[in-house]
Structures are given as C-alpha cells and as structure tokens.
Amino acid sequence: MNLNTENQNNLSPLELRLASTLKPVKPSPGFIQTTRRKFNFASPTTVAQRLADSNFLLVLLAGVLGAVLVIISGTRILYYLTGRDK
C-alpha cells in the first residue's frame, strides 16, 4: 500500500464526519449587500491621488525594497544550507 492511499484511508472517516456535521448556510441578502459595498474597488481618481502623495510613495518604496531584501536573504540562506556556496 503506498503512502497516498494510506493517507486517503486515514482521512475518509474524518471527511465523512465533517460532511455529516457541517451543513451549507445561505447568507442573508443584507449581509451580501454589505459585504459587496465593503469590498468595492477604489476609483481611478483615488488611485491617482494616492500616487501623488509623497508619504504613500515613500512607504511603498520601503515595502518593495524590504521585500527584495527578504527574497535575496532567503535565497542566500537556501544556497548556504544546501551547500552550493562552494
């Protein structure tokens, strides 16, 4: 018996129990309307105003540079741990 089949056999009773316990719920229309209003996208003029704000650009630049440094550091750590630095 391979590992994949063994995992499926172990999960089947759990899935059956969850299927019998958890039932689908239909949300109320008011909840759906409120949620849709909250996730409304910003208009293009709002985006243009934000890009013109120097504080926003500074925070955006710092975030991008921080992400690049994390990716570079992570890559160097992986190379070091796998022994490819020699």
RATA-V945012 format. One line per field, one symbol per residue. ss: DSSP state (a for helix, b for strand, c for the rest). phi: phi as a letter, one per 40 degrees, with the letter a starting at -180 (. if undefined). psi: psi as a letter, one per 40 degrees, with the letter a starting at -180 (. if undefined). A space follows every 50 residues. Layout:
BEGIN
ss=???
phi=???
psi=???
END
This chain:
BEGIN
ss=ccaaaaaaaaaaaaaaaaaaacccccccaaaaaaaaaacccccaaaaaaa aacaaaaaaaaaaaaaaaaaaaaaaaaaaaaacccc
phi=.ccccccccccdccccccccccbcbccccccccccccccccccdcccccc ccccccccccccccccccccccccccccccccgccc
psi=hidddddddddddddddddddhiihhiiddddddddddfhiiiddddddd dehddddddddddddddddddddddddddddefee.
END
